[in-house]
């Protein structure tokens, strides 16, 4: 008889195959492994906690529905990130039809503001954060997706290419072009960019 501990020790690929065969405990194990990561991606794409919660639930529903298409001979993580990332893009497009502005959700990220006791430094850091957010908001969704996954989630270019289903060089080019646009936008806003 298999215990919950045994299920938690199984590789993602096995869990995904078994979940697709109708074993709910295996999908629950996938959910517990990736819940935080999926939420972070959703938060960064949605820009707020309320939408991120809804989006994460939607992503897991889509993930469950798509499991029958997963090939267990391929790594699970890039496939799962692709499903989540595409779901977020679709949700963002739907939301953008209702609202004009999308926020990347970097409110929780802070720009170092010195020792924190200097109000001028704190004000400058706040302006820089707003300028960065505005620059990121101005990116087309595919570029924003690439930046979120590469810089904020720490994917390698190879992993990014797998998730986006593009060659590694294309993934790297998207990130590079996005960063060039962000730098140009920040330069126009008067924010100094140190490379």
ChimeraX commands (.cxc) that place a marker at each C-alpha (Angstrom):
marker #1 position 0.00,0.00,0.00 radius 0.5
marker #1 position 1.30,3.42,-0.95 radius 0.5
marker #1 position 1.51,6.13,1.69 radius 0.5
marker #1 position 1.28,9.89,1.30 radius 0.5
marker #1 position 5.02,10.02,1.96 radius 0.5
marker #1 position 5.62,7.68,-0.98 radius 0.5
marker #1 position 3.59,9.93,-3.29 radius 0.5
marker #1 position 5.56,13.01,-2.19 radius 0.5
marker #1 position 8.81,11.27,-3.10 radius 0.5
marker #1 position 7.77,10.52,-6.69 radius 0.5
marker #1 position 9.25,12.60,-9.53 radius 0.5
marker #1 position 7.01,15.21,-11.14 radius 0.5
marker #1 position 6.80,13.25,-14.37 radius 0.5
marker #1 position 5.41,10.17,-12.60 radius 0.5
marker #1 position 2.98,12.25,-10.55 radius 0.5
marker #1 position 1.73,13.99,-13.70 radius 0.5
marker #1 position 1.21,10.69,-15.53 radius 0.5
marker #1 position -0.61,9.17,-12.57 radius 0.5
marker #1 position -2.72,12.30,-12.03 radius 0.5
marker #1 position -3.73,12.16,-15.70 radius 0.5
marker #1 position -4.83,8.57,-15.05 radius 0.5
marker #1 position -7.21,9.86,-12.38 radius 0.5
marker #1 position -5.24,9.68,-9.13 radius 0.5
marker #1 position -6.23,12.85,-7.23 radius 0.5
marker #1 position -3.56,12.43,-4.52 radius 0.5
marker #1 position -0.90,12.70,-7.19 radius 0.5
marker #1 position -2.33,15.96,-8.55 radius 0.5
marker #1 position -2.54,17.23,-4.97 radius 0.5
marker #1 position 1.19,16.48,-4.61 radius 0.5
marker #1 position 1.91,18.49,-7.78 radius 0.5
marker #1 position -0.27,21.30,-6.46 radius 0.5
marker #1 position 1.59,21.40,-3.15 radius 0.5
marker #1 position 5.00,21.39,-4.90 radius 0.5
marker #1 position 4.18,24.22,-7.29 radius 0.5
marker #1 position 1.49,26.26,-5.50 radius 0.5
marker #1 position 3.88,29.02,-4.38 radius 0.5
marker #1 position 5.70,29.26,-7.70 radius 0.5
marker #1 position 2.46,29.42,-9.68 radius 0.5
marker #1 position 1.11,32.09,-7.34 radius 0.5
marker #1 position 4.31,34.18,-7.73 radius 0.5
marker #1 position 4.05,34.06,-11.52 radius 0.5
marker #1 position 0.36,34.95,-11.36 radius 0.5
marker #1 position 1.04,37.78,-8.94 radius 0.5
marker #1 position 3.75,39.26,-11.12 radius 0.5
marker #1 position 1.59,39.03,-14.21 radius 0.5
marker #1 position -1.67,40.16,-12.55 radius 0.5
marker #1 position -0.22,42.82,-10.28 radius 0.5
marker #1 position -2.36,42.21,-7.22 radius 0.5
marker #1 position -3.04,39.49,-4.70 radius 0.5
marker #1 position -6.76,39.13,-5.37 radius 0.5
marker #1 position -6.35,38.51,-9.10 radius 0.5
marker #1 position -3.28,36.36,-8.46 radius 0.5
marker #1 position -5.33,34.02,-6.26 radius 0.5
marker #1 position -8.00,33.70,-8.93 radius 0.5
marker #1 position -5.43,33.28,-11.68 radius 0.5
marker #1 position -3.51,30.63,-9.75 radius 0.5
marker #1 position -6.71,28.63,-9.28 radius 0.5
marker #1 position -7.48,29.00,-12.97 radius 0.5
marker #1 position -3.93,27.92,-13.84 radius 0.5
marker #1 position -4.25,24.75,-11.77 radius 0.5
marker #1 position -7.62,23.97,-13.35 radius 0.5
marker #1 position -6.08,24.39,-16.80 radius 0.5
marker #1 position -3.06,22.36,-15.74 radius 0.5
marker #1 position -5.32,19.52,-14.59 radius 0.5
marker #1 position -7.30,19.62,-17.86 radius 0.5
marker #1 position -4.09,19.62,-19.91 radius 0.5
marker #1 position -2.43,16.71,-18.07 radius 0.5
marker #1 position -3.77,14.24,-20.64 radius 0.5
marker #1 position -1.62,16.05,-23.23 radius 0.5
marker #1 position 1.56,15.92,-21.14 radius 0.5
marker #1 position 4.29,13.59,-22.40 radius 0.5
marker #1 position 5.93,11.99,-19.32 radius 0.5
marker #1 position 9.12,11.37,-21.30 radius 0.5
marker #1 position 9.67,15.16,-21.27 radius 0.5
marker #1 position 10.56,17.22,-18.17 radius 0.5
marker #1 position 7.41,18.28,-16.32 radius 0.5
marker #1 position 8.51,21.66,-14.94 radius 0.5
marker #1 position 8.98,23.48,-18.29 radius 0.5
marker #1 position 5.71,22.04,-19.57 radius 0.5
marker #1 position 3.88,23.14,-16.42 radius 0.5
marker #1 position 5.40,26.63,-16.56 radius 0.5
marker #1 position 4.34,26.93,-20.21 radius 0.5
marker #1 position 0.73,26.05,-19.31 radius 0.5
marker #1 position 0.76,28.53,-16.41 radius 0.5
marker #1 position 2.46,31.25,-18.42 radius 0.5
marker #1 position 0.06,30.89,-21.35 radius 0.5
marker #1 position -2.91,30.89,-18.99 radius 0.5
marker #1 position -1.65,34.11,-17.42 radius 0.5
marker #1 position -1.25,35.74,-20.83 radius 0.5
marker #1 position -4.80,34.74,-21.76 radius 0.5
marker #1 position -6.14,36.02,-18.45 radius 0.5
marker #1 position -4.20,39.28,-18.87 radius 0.5
marker #1 position -5.60,39.76,-22.38 radius 0.5
marker #1 position -9.11,39.17,-21.08 radius 0.5
marker #1 position -8.57,41.63,-18.26 radius 0.5
marker #1 position -6.95,44.22,-20.53 radius 0.5
marker #1 position -10.09,44.27,-22.61 radius 0.5
marker #1 position -11.90,45.40,-19.46 radius 0.5
marker #1 position -9.15,47.63,-18.10 radius 0.5
marker #1 position -6.46,49.60,-19.87 radius 0.5
marker #1 position -3.67,49.19,-17.34 radius 0.5
marker #1 position -1.79,46.03,-16.38 radius 0.5
marker #1 position 0.56,46.07,-13.44 radius 0.5
marker #1 position 3.47,43.62,-13.24 radius 0.5
marker #1 position 3.09,43.35,-9.48 radius 0.5
marker #1 position 6.46,44.45,-8.28 radius 0.5
marker #1 position 5.09,46.49,-5.39 radius 0.5
marker #1 position 6.75,44.07,-3.00 radius 0.5
marker #1 position 10.14,44.59,-4.64 radius 0.5
marker #1 position 12.10,47.43,-3.21 radius 0.5
marker #1 position 14.89,49.53,-4.56 radius 0.5
marker #1 position 17.60,49.92,-1.94 radius 0.5
marker #1 position 17.16,53.33,-0.35 radius 0.5
marker #1 position 20.33,53.67,1.63 radius 0.5
marker #1 position 19.97,53.33,5.38 radius 0.5
marker #1 position 16.22,54.07,5.29 radius 0.5
marker #1 position 16.47,57.11,7.54 radius 0.5
marker #1 position 17.01,59.66,4.75 radius 0.5
marker #1 position 13.61,60.86,3.46 radius 0.5
marker #1 position 15.14,62.20,0.24 radius 0.5
marker #1 position 16.63,58.77,-0.56 radius 0.5
marker #1 position 13.30,57.13,0.29 radius 0.5
marker #1 position 11.43,59.52,-2.04 radius 0.5
marker #1 position 13.94,58.91,-4.84 radius 0.5
marker #1 position 13.62,55.15,-4.38 radius 0.5
marker #1 position 9.83,55.44,-4.60 radius 0.5
marker #1 position 10.05,57.41,-7.83 radius 0.5
marker #1 position 12.49,54.88,-9.26 radius 0.5
marker #1 position 10.15,52.03,-8.35 radius 0.5
marker #1 position 7.21,53.78,-10.06 radius 0.5
marker #1 position 9.36,54.44,-13.15 radius 0.5
marker #1 position 10.46,50.80,-13.30 radius 0.5
marker #1 position 6.87,49.61,-12.91 radius 0.5
marker #1 position 5.71,51.97,-15.67 radius 0.5
marker #1 position 8.51,50.80,-17.97 radius 0.5
marker #1 position 7.62,47.16,-17.36 radius 0.5
marker #1 position 3.92,47.90,-17.84 radius 0.5
marker #1 position 4.67,49.38,-21.26 radius 0.5
marker #1 position 6.16,46.09,-22.54 radius 0.5
marker #1 position 4.12,43.89,-24.87 radius 0.5
marker #1 position 2.87,40.75,-23.08 radius 0.5
marker #1 position 5.37,38.32,-24.69 radius 0.5
marker #1 position 8.29,40.52,-23.58 radius 0.5
marker #1 position 6.80,41.01,-20.11 radius 0.5
marker #1 position 6.33,37.25,-19.82 radius 0.5
marker #1 position 9.96,36.66,-20.78 radius 0.5
marker #1 position 11.21,39.23,-18.25 radius 0.5
marker #1 position 9.04,37.83,-15.44 radius 0.5
marker #1 position 10.18,34.26,-16.04 radius 0.5
marker #1 position 13.85,35.12,-16.63 radius 0.5
marker #1 position 14.59,37.84,-14.09 radius 0.5
marker #1 position 11.95,37.40,-11.42 radius 0.5
marker #1 position 11.60,33.60,-11.54 radius 0.5
marker #1 position 15.25,32.91,-12.37 radius 0.5
marker #1 position 14.80,30.62,-15.36 radius 0.5
marker #1 position 17.83,29.99,-17.54 radius 0.5
marker #1 position 17.53,30.97,-21.21 radius 0.5
marker #1 position 17.26,27.27,-22.08 radius 0.5
marker #1 position 14.40,26.82,-19.60 radius 0.5
marker #1 position 12.79,30.03,-20.81 radius 0.5
marker #1 position 12.92,28.77,-24.39 radius 0.5
marker #1 position 11.27,25.50,-23.35 radius 0.5
marker #1 position 8.52,27.30,-21.45 radius 0.5
marker #1 position 7.84,29.77,-24.26 radius 0.5
marker #1 position 8.24,27.05,-26.90 radius 0.5
marker #1 position 10.80,29.09,-28.80 radius 0.5
marker #1 position 14.49,28.52,-29.53 radius 0.5
marker #1 position 16.88,29.51,-26.73 radius 0.5
marker #1 position 18.22,32.38,-28.82 radius 0.5
marker #1 position 14.71,33.75,-29.39 radius 0.5
marker #1 position 14.05,33.65,-25.64 radius 0.5
marker #1 position 17.31,35.50,-25.00 radius 0.5
marker #1 position 16.46,38.05,-27.69 radius 0.5
marker #1 position 13.05,38.75,-26.12 radius 0.5
marker #1 position 14.65,39.41,-22.75 radius 0.5
marker #1 position 17.38,41.56,-24.29 radius 0.5
marker #1 position 14.92,43.63,-26.32 radius 0.5
marker #1 position 12.64,44.02,-23.30 radius 0.5
marker #1 position 15.53,45.25,-21.17 radius 0.5
marker #1 position 16.58,47.69,-23.89 radius 0.5
marker #1 position 13.03,49.09,-23.95 radius 0.5
marker #1 position 12.96,49.32,-20.16 radius 0.5
marker #1 position 16.32,51.14,-20.13 radius 0.5
marker #1 position 15.13,53.58,-22.81 radius 0.5
marker #1 position 11.93,54.25,-20.87 radius 0.5
marker #1 position 13.86,54.75,-17.64 radius 0.5
marker #1 position 16.31,57.07,-19.40 radius 0.5
marker #1 position 13.37,59.17,-20.66 radius 0.5
marker #1 position 12.06,59.28,-17.07 radius 0.5
marker #1 position 15.42,60.48,-15.81 radius 0.5
marker #1 position 16.26,57.30,-13.89 radius 0.5
marker #1 position 19.92,56.38,-14.05 radius 0.5
marker #1 position 20.49,52.79,-15.14 radius 0.5
marker #1 position 23.73,51.17,-14.05 radius 0.5
marker #1 position 24.69,48.14,-16.11 radius 0.5
marker link #1:1,2 radius 0.2
marker link #1:2,3 radius 0.2
marker link #1:3,4 radius 0.2
marker link #1:4,5 radius 0.2
marker link #1:5,6 radius 0.2
marker link #1:6,7 radius 0.2
marker link #1:7,8 radius 0.2
marker link #1:8,9 radius 0.2
marker link #1:9,10 radius 0.2
marker link #1:10,11 radius 0.2
marker link #1:11,12 radius 0.2
marker link #1:12,13 radius 0.2
marker link #1:13,14 radius 0.2
marker link #1:14,15 radius 0.2
marker link #1:15,16 radius 0.2
marker link #1:16,17 radius 0.2
marker link #1:17,18 radius 0.2
marker link #1:18,19 radius 0.2
marker link #1:19,20 radius 0.2
marker link #1:20,21 radius 0.2
marker link #1:21,22 radius 0.2
marker link #1:22,23 radius 0.2
marker link #1:23,24 radius 0.2
marker link #1:24,25 radius 0.2
marker link #1:25,26 radius 0.2
marker link #1:26,27 radius 0.2
marker link #1:27,28 radius 0.2
marker link #1:28,29 radius 0.2
marker link #1:29,30 radius 0.2
marker link #1:30,31 radius 0.2
marker link #1:31,32 radius 0.2
marker link #1:32,33 radius 0.2
marker link #1:33,34 radius 0.2
marker link #1:34,35 radius 0.2
marker link #1:35,36 radius 0.2
marker link #1:36,37 radius 0.2
marker link #1:37,38 radius 0.2
marker link #1:38,39 radius 0.2
marker link #1:39,40 radius 0.2
marker link #1:40,41 radius 0.2
marker link #1:41,42 radius 0.2
marker link #1:42,43 radius 0.2
marker link #1:43,44 radius 0.2
marker link #1:44,45 radius 0.2
marker link #1:45,46 radius 0.2
marker link #1:46,47 radius 0.2
marker link #1:47,48 radius 0.2
marker link #1:48,49 radius 0.2
marker link #1:49,50 radius 0.2
marker link #1:50,51 radius 0.2
marker link #1:51,52 radius 0.2
marker link #1:52,53 radius 0.2
marker link #1:53,54 radius 0.2
marker link #1:54,55 radius 0.2
marker link #1:55,56 radius 0.2
marker link #1:56,57 radius 0.2
marker link #1:57,58 radius 0.2
marker link #1:58,59 radius 0.2
marker link #1:59,60 radius 0.2
marker link #1:60,61 radius 0.2
marker link #1:61,62 radius 0.2
marker link #1:62,63 radius 0.2
marker link #1:63,64 radius 0.2
marker link #1:64,65 radius 0.2
marker link #1:65,66 radius 0.2
marker link #1:66,67 radius 0.2
marker link #1:67,68 radius 0.2
marker link #1:68,69 radius 0.2
marker link #1:69,70 radius 0.2
marker link #1:70,71 radius 0.2
marker link #1:71,72 radius 0.2
marker link #1:72,73 radius 0.2
marker link #1:73,74 radius 0.2
marker link #1:74,75 radius 0.2
marker link #1:75,76 radius 0.2
marker link #1:76,77 radius 0.2
marker link #1:77,78 radius 0.2
marker link #1:78,79 radius 0.2
marker link #1:79,80 radius 0.2
marker link #1:80,81 radius 0.2
marker link #1:81,82 radius 0.2
marker link #1:82,83 radius 0.2
marker link #1:83,84 radius 0.2
marker link #1:84,85 radius 0.2
marker link #1:85,86 radius 0.2
marker link #1:86,87 radius 0.2
marker link #1:87,88 radius 0.2
marker link #1:88,89 radius 0.2
marker link #1:89,90 radius 0.2
marker link #1:90,91 radius 0.2
marker link #1:91,92 radius 0.2
marker link #1:92,93 radius 0.2
marker link #1:93,94 radius 0.2
marker link #1:94,95 radius 0.2
marker link #1:95,96 radius 0.2
marker link #1:96,97 radius 0.2
marker link #1:97,98 radius 0.2
marker link #1:98,99 radius 0.2
marker link #1:99,100 radius 0.2
marker link #1:100,101 radius 0.2
marker link #1:101,102 radius 0.2
marker link #1:102,103 radius 0.2
marker link #1:103,104 radius 0.2
marker link #1:104,105 radius 0.2
marker link #1:105,106 radius 0.2
marker link #1:106,107 radius 0.2
marker link #1:107,108 radius 0.2
marker link #1:108,109 radius 0.2
marker link #1:109,110 radius 0.2
marker link #1:110,111 radius 0.2
marker link #1:111,112 radius 0.2
marker link #1:112,113 radius 0.2
marker link #1:113,114 radius 0.2
marker link #1:114,115 radius 0.2
marker link #1:115,116 radius 0.2
marker link #1:116,117 radius 0.2
marker link #1:117,118 radius 0.2
marker link #1:118,119 radius 0.2
marker link #1:119,120 radius 0.2
marker link #1:120,121 radius 0.2
marker link #1:121,122 radius 0.2
marker link #1:122,123 radius 0.2
marker link #1:123,124 radius 0.2
marker link #1:124,125 radius 0.2
marker link #1:125,126 radius 0.2
marker link #1:126,127 radius 0.2
marker link #1:127,128 radius 0.2
marker link #1:128,129 radius 0.2
marker link #1:129,130 radius 0.2
marker link #1:130,131 radius 0.2
marker link #1:131,132 radius 0.2
marker link #1:132,133 radius 0.2
marker link #1:133,134 radius 0.2
marker link #1:134,135 radius 0.2
marker link #1:135,136 radius 0.2
marker link #1:136,137 radius 0.2
marker link #1:137,138 radius 0.2
marker link #1:138,139 radius 0.2
marker link #1:139,140 radius 0.2
marker link #1:140,141 radius 0.2
marker link #1:141,142 radius 0.2
marker link #1:142,143 radius 0.2
marker link #1:143,144 radius 0.2
marker link #1:144,145 radius 0.2
marker link #1:145,146 radius 0.2
marker link #1:146,147 radius 0.2
marker link #1:147,148 radius 0.2
marker link #1:148,149 radius 0.2
marker link #1:149,150 radius 0.2
marker link #1:150,151 radius 0.2
marker link #1:151,152 radius 0.2
marker link #1:152,153 radius 0.2
marker link #1:153,154 radius 0.2
marker link #1:154,155 radius 0.2
marker link #1:155,156 radius 0.2
marker link #1:156,157 radius 0.2
marker link #1:157,158 radius 0.2
marker link #1:158,159 radius 0.2
marker link #1:159,160 radius 0.2
marker link #1:160,161 radius 0.2
marker link #1:161,162 radius 0.2
marker link #1:162,163 radius 0.2
marker link #1:163,164 radius 0.2
marker link #1:164,165 radius 0.2
marker link #1:165,166 radius 0.2
marker link #1:166,167 radius 0.2
marker link #1:167,168 radius 0.2
marker link #1:168,169 radius 0.2
marker link #1:169,170 radius 0.2
marker link #1:170,171 radius 0.2
marker link #1:171,172 radius 0.2
marker link #1:172,173 radius 0.2
marker link #1:173,174 radius 0.2
marker link #1:174,175 radius 0.2
marker link #1:175,176 radius 0.2
marker link #1:176,177 radius 0.2
marker link #1:177,178 radius 0.2
marker link #1:178,179 radius 0.2
marker link #1:179,180 radius 0.2
marker link #1:180,181 radius 0.2
marker link #1:181,182 radius 0.2
marker link #1:182,183 radius 0.2
marker link #1:183,184 radius 0.2
marker link #1:184,185 radius 0.2
marker link #1:185,186 radius 0.2
marker link #1:186,187 radius 0.2
marker link #1:187,188 radius 0.2
marker link #1:188,189 radius 0.2
marker link #1:189,190 radius 0.2
marker link #1:190,191 radius 0.2
marker link #1:191,192 radius 0.2
marker link #1:192,193 radius 0.2
marker link #1:193,194 radius 0.2
marker link #1:194,195 radius 0.2
view
